Amino acid sequence: MIKTSTPNEIVSSPNAKPIKNTANEAEQQDELFYNSIKSQLNKLVKDPSDETIEKILAYSKDK
C-alpha cells in the first residue's frame, strides 16, 4: 500500500502574486472599463436608436 499526503501549505513560484492583490487589480480594471463606457450605456438607456427599437418590436411580434 502506498501512503500519500498533501502539504498544508502550497509552495508557489517566487513570481506569483497573492490572490488578494490580483483580485484588487481585476476590480480596478473592471471599474476603469465601466467608467469608460458608462456614458455610452446611459445614452442607450435614455435614447435608444431607431434600429434598436425596430429590433425590439420585431422580436416581440415574433413571440
HELIX and SHEET records of a PDB file:
HELIX    1   1 ILE A   19  LYS A   46  1                                  28    
HELIX    2   2 ASP A   50  ASP A   62  1                                  13    
END                                                                             
